[in-house]
């Protein structure tokens, strides 16, 4: 990857330039049987559309705080990179009442209502499906995002030394996040082309790093498994083989 990359959005741009067709995020939900695979190009397109929604329709600005109330999911990864693209601080499982806007899954809708700013809800259904009926007071992400532009340009340059991510009581700038992701990638033995399988949740730095940032920084990819506890040993072994997994963190 490019050594001059200083934000997660920079890492994604470098990955897109290097090999847009390779897998980046392969997502499993072992409670529903869902499997979704996104190439770098497809993932980047989702990020661009979401960043346009965030900057345009939701009027988010650099330095705004977004409470991200989502589980480990491919759409959560998209939102993390969209926040980085705009310069918005992604406050993972943060307090909606203290945030400028909130993005929530179906299980945290009531908690998300504490946010006085814009509210977006994700149904987290297979294939990115919408809610049968949008929750009152929330924009349905699956309804709003398809019409957004496929290319994104921030209104203002993103400052790599400004806060980018808050998780577990710690706050990181974009540059610090990239540096930690690179360190983690080295510690995990990730190299370009590595396939890291993880069942960790997205509510800690370790979960976010193994589930997105470290593989991205290494030029690898992630097999992100939600509800992996419902998969038996034989099923896990078959997945490791079929997905050509090189590294595992469960």
N, C-alpha and C positions, 0 to 999 in steps of 0.2 A: 504494500500500500504506500501511498505518497507520504513521505516523512514530514511534509509541510502541512498536512491535515491537522486542524486544531479544534474542530467541532464534529459531533456525530454526523451532521449534514455533509461536512467535507468528506468524511469517510465513505458515505454513501455515494457521493459524486465520483470519488476515485474508483469505487467498486463498479459503478456504471460504465466508466470509461474503460476499465480493464477487461471486463467480461460480462456484458449485460445479460447473456443467456443462461449463465450458471445459476443453480439454486442458491437462494439466500436463506429463506425461512420455510421450513416444512413443519406444519402444525398438526398435532393429533389431539383429539379430545376423546379419552378412553371411556368417558361416560356416555358418549353419543355415537362413537364410531366415526366421527368426522376426521377427514384428512384433507389438508389444503397445502399445496406447494406453490411458493411464489419465487420466481426468478428475480434476479437483481432488478431487471427492467420492470417487471410487474409490480414489485414492491415499491420501487421508486415512483411509479405512476400513482399508486395509492397514496404515497407520501405527498406528492405534488398536489393532488386533488384535495387532500386533507389540509395541507398548508394553505391552499387558496381559500378553502372554507373558513379556516381559522383567521386568516388575515383579512379576508374580504367580508363575508357575511357576518362573522362574529366580531369583527373590528378589533381583534387582538393586536397588541403592540409589543415590541421588545420590552422585556422587564415585567410584563403582566404575569400573573401567577395562575396556573391551571391545575386544579385538583383533579388528579387522574385516578378515578376509582374503578379500575379494571383489573381483572385477573391476568395471569400469563396467557396470552392469546396473540394471534398474529395481528389482529387489529390494534391491540395495545402497543405492539412494536411500531406499527405505522404511526400512531399518535405520538410516541416518543420522538420519532425522527421529524414529524411535522412540527412539533414544538421547537426542536432545535433549528429547523429551517427558518422559522419566523423570529426566533429569539425569545420565545416564551419559556418561562420556568415550569417544567413539569414536576409538580409536587405529588409524588406517588403516594396514594392513600392519605393525602393531606386533608386539612380541615376545609370543607367547602365554604364555611362561613367567612374564612379569612382569604378566600381566593377570588380572583376577578371573574373566573368562569370555571365550569365543572364539566367533566366528561365521565359518564357513569355507565355501568352495566345494569342489567335488570335487577340484580340483588341488592343494589345500594341506592335505589331511587329515592327513598325517603330521606336518607342521610344527605343526598345531593341537593335536596330542596332548600337546604340552609344557605346555598349560594344565592346572592342577590344579583349576580350577573347572568351572562348567557349560560344556558344549560343544554347539554347534548347527551342523548341516551343511545346506547348500542344494545341491540337485542342479543348479540353474540350467537345468532343462529347460523346453521350451516350455510356456506356460500355467501356469507355477509347479508343474510336476509333481514328484512325490516320487521318491526313490531306489527302484529295484526292490527293494533290500534295504538298510535303514538301516545306515550304517557303524557298526561296533562302537564303543561308547563315546560316541556322538553322538545327540542328538535330531534327528529329521528335521523341519526347519522346515515342510515342506509337510504333514506329518501333524499337527503340534502347533498351527499357527496358525488353521486354519479354525474351530475351536470357541471361539476367544477372543471376548470381547465387542467390539461395534462402537463402543462409546464408551469413552473413556479419561479417567481423572482421576488425577493423581499423588498418592501418599500424602503427599508433602511438596512445597511450592512449589519450582520450579526456579530456582536463583540464576543470573541472567544474567551475573554477574561471576565465576562459577566456571568452571573448565576445561570445555570442551565437545568440542573436537576436537584431535587430534594428527595431524599429517601432515608428512612430509618433515623431521622434526627440529624443527618448530615446534609450539607449543601455543597455541590460541586459546580465549578465553572465548566464551560465547554472544553477548555484546554485541559483542565484537571481530569475531566471525565475520560477524554481520549487517552491521556497518559496512563490512567489507572486501567483502562481497558487493554492497552498494549502490555502493561505489566502482567495483568491476569492472563492474557493470551500466551505470554511467554511461560508463565508458571504452569499453565495447562498443557503446554507442548503443542499449541496450535500453530500451524503454518498455512500458507496459501493452499487451498483445496481441502483443508481439514473439515470433517463433519462431526460436530459436537452434539450429542444427545443429552438433554437435560430435562429433569422433572421438577426443577426448583420453581417456586412461586416468584411473582414479580414484586413482592413487597419488601425486598432487601436488595442491597447493592449486589450481593453475590448472585441472587436470582436474575437481576437485570443484566449483569455482566455475562454470565454464562448463557443466558437466554437471548442475548442480542449483541451487546457491545463488544465483547471479546472476540467472538467469531467474525464480526464485521471488521474489527481492527486488524485481524490477522489475514483477511482475505479468504476466510473460510465461510462456513454456513452452519446453521443450527437446526436441529430436529427438536422442536419445542413440544413437550408432552404435558398436557393438562390431565389431571386425574390419573396419573400414571400408576397410582396405587391399585387401580382396578385391573392392571395388566399383570398376568402371572409371569413366572420366570421364563417359561418357554416362549410366551408371546413377546417378551422383551428381547430375548435372544434372536427371534425371527426378525424383529424390527431392526435390530442392530445390523443384521446381515442384509436385509432387503434395502435398507437406506444407506448402506456402505459407510456406516458410522466408524469413525477413527478414534473418537474420544467420548467418554461417558462420564456425566456427573449427575447422579440421581440422589 
